[in-house]
Amino acid sequence: MPYLIATNPVNYGKPWRLNCVEALAAGFYITGHPEWAELLLSKFSWGHAFYKMNGHLIERYRTCHTHEEVAAMQATIERELQEEFDRQKEEKGEFLAAKQVLTCSEILCGWRPAARKPKPHGVPPGGRV
């Protein structure tokens, strides 16, 4: 099976961890038999979520005519996902770097966190006597 995401309760959200029902339904969807896939999935409380989560991927796989094309489409999808992950990671890093600069500038401008008052000896954790 190509890259698809499980929606069954055991492996929900995990790629390549489809159960037998999901794998069979995916095969039906990809080969142009969505009514068979929906009939099969309708027997399970989580079945409606499978196409909702994977529909955009299934539609891309449906454009393929050979297993080589499916493998190439999977490689394209994986590359796109990795690029998106890297972009988000970079944005997060830039945000954290900007926050660090802001914190440094605050310190350079004389800002200091409020000093904590020391607790008197003999006060247990939580501050109650």
Secondary structure as GFF3:
##gff-version 3
##sequence-region A 1 129
A	DSSP	alpha_helix	20	30	.	.	.	ID=ss1
A	DSSP	alpha_helix	34	41	.	.	.	ID=ss2
A	DSSP	alpha_helix	48	61	.	.	.	ID=ss3
A	DSSP	alpha_helix	67	108	.	.	.	ID=ss4
###
